Amino acid sequence: MTRSTYLFSLVCLIIAAVLFGRVIPAWTLSLATVAASNALIALGIVVLSRTGNVSFGQGLFFAAGGYGVALLAHSWGITDAVLQVVIGAVCGGVLGLIIGPLIARYTGIFFGMLTLALSMVLYGALVKTTVLGGSDGFNVGRPTLFGTAFTDPRDADFMLYAVSVVATGLAGIAATVFFRSQLGLMSLAVRENNLRVEYLGTSANRIVTINFVIAAIFAGASGALSLMAQRHIDPQFAYWTTSGEFVFIAILAGSQSVAAVFVASLALELVRSFSNLYLPNTWQLVLGLFLLAVILFLPRGIGSLWTSAKRKPNEPPPSPVIVEKGSAT
Amino acid sequence: MNFFLTIILDGLIEASWLFIVALGLTLVFGVLKILNIAHGSFYALGAYLAATAVTFVAARGLPPALGFVVMLVSVAIIAALIGLVLERGLLKMFYGRDEVVLLLVTYAVFLMLEDITKLIWGVNPIYANQPYELFGNVEFAGLFYVGYDLALIPMSIAIGLAVWFGLNRTVTGKIVSAVIHNAEMSASMGVRINRVYAIAFAVGVLLAALAGALTAPKISVQPGLSSEVIILSFAIVVIGGLGSVEGAAVGAILVGMARAASVHLLPQAELFMIYLIMAAVLMFKPEGLFRRETARRI
């Protein structure tokens, strides 16, 4: 399959997914909307994890996107759904551009901790900002699309679903293209050994920064989508447990395939709604067991269910054990 | 003058229980190289167990001093057992995997414990304040303090000294230090590192639960404690340097003071301040204040 036919088939898949939203029942529609929006931010984490870094603070950009959109909706009356997604992405991306170069020097646990700390700085600031509603947050009106206001809730839900699926789908295609590009392949090299990448003459920090900014853009757009779905925003967007859930989806998916992110996100939403229905108040228990089972039995994510067969010969060797010297008591 | 004294004393009281939690976290990281997200849940578990023990004793009309002792002993025993079971039964399966994977395993444990505590103790706040009056009120330089709060400071110093002594002045402690330094080498020298791992994790859980038990009389025990405490103790160990006992002490004092100062001077900035300090430390000294630079094999 040539590249253009491959991309064309992916676009067809998105259109099919949007049309599919017309036939499925109403409750699955909102579930799928949330799943698509979560998949977008988790996709960012997967992009970043290809450089070997996991961000535990994507809530920072998620909240930045959400609050940016909400504030502009209030002050300038920007209610167009597509425009809101773009605004969210820009908010996340700009913040990512500021933070990315600073954070790219860190690896492993320190990277995760620093991202978590930064998102908690924002959370702490938002909770105490009374102008933005403090810990209660504030409400935002229903979005419009290309000047059309949707009064029928069913139509509005479908519009949201369509926007979410298209935004996430386009991001997925972009990620697929990116993964195969020179930069995307170099990201994998950074994961294997960032110092060797430096010796070979390119900047590992720059590669991490670019991946970080992409993740931030996706997170910001996802924040905008979440805001539209909930029509309410509060500091919980930036709390560390929110970010943890997105990391959960990314781990569930594994970094093998983009499609796995969507499947993982949908699976998580299904587990959530079913455990809400049948096992109320124990949904985190179910989630924890689910996570343990995935880490134990599918260490490379659910994506490995359908990609492992053909990719195994090229599998990178396990990275050598890094012995830390002189870690103090 | 009095104003600053208030901040310093309040800060030390905060620092004392935060230090005990952070000590457990840093010990577990030092030995097992696991950043334990579930650590805050063990704190909450300790607080809940303490509340149960205290109400149990109080309901039988026994003196609160006995309640205090029963609370500490029962929490210590149960927590150490839970630690052993979790390490042997669960964490063991994931050794050798990436450190981020182990982080996620503890995240899963955090999620599960969150619901398990809700299932056992419900979602309403529980109070266990009988021991709070145990030490009376103390006047100190014109300020009135609850004796229990002030008593926390020597208690945490005693616990810190005990851990320091255990690590640096006993044979077992030397073995643990060896494992912290290089687990593979220790194993080849005949150290049973599995046993060291299990004990270190159990002690870590015990310390978290003990801190929870000690603070239970001061607070209302309710859901959400764990995610709050873990975030504070993360900040402390990152400021002090992961795996460092001295670092945990300094980090706890810094965070305690920052909390007390912002409560008195700028209540809007409480959480914000702590994370700003943590981010600043990470920016300029990513290894933390008390961790030596590590060499890395390429």
Interface residues (C-beta under 8 A of the other chain):
Chain A: V54 L102 R105 Y106 G108 I109 F110 G112 M113 L114 L116 A117 L118 M120 V121 Y123 G124 A125 V127 K128 T129 N193 L195 R196 Y239 W240 T241 G244 V247 F248 I251 N281 T282 W283 Q284 L285 L287 G288 L289 L291 L292 I295 L296 P299 P320 I322 V323 E324 K325 G326 S327 A328 T329
Chain B: G30 L35 L90 M93 F94 R97 E99 V100 V101 L103 L104 V105 Y107 A108 V109 F110 L111 M112 E114 D115 I116 K118 L119 L167 N168 S177 I180 H181 N182 E184 S227 I231 F234 A235 V238 G241 L242 G243 S244 V245 P267 Q268 A269 E270 L271 F272 M273 I274 Y275 L276 M278 A279 L282 M283 P286 F290 R291 R292 E293 T294 A295 R296 R297 I298
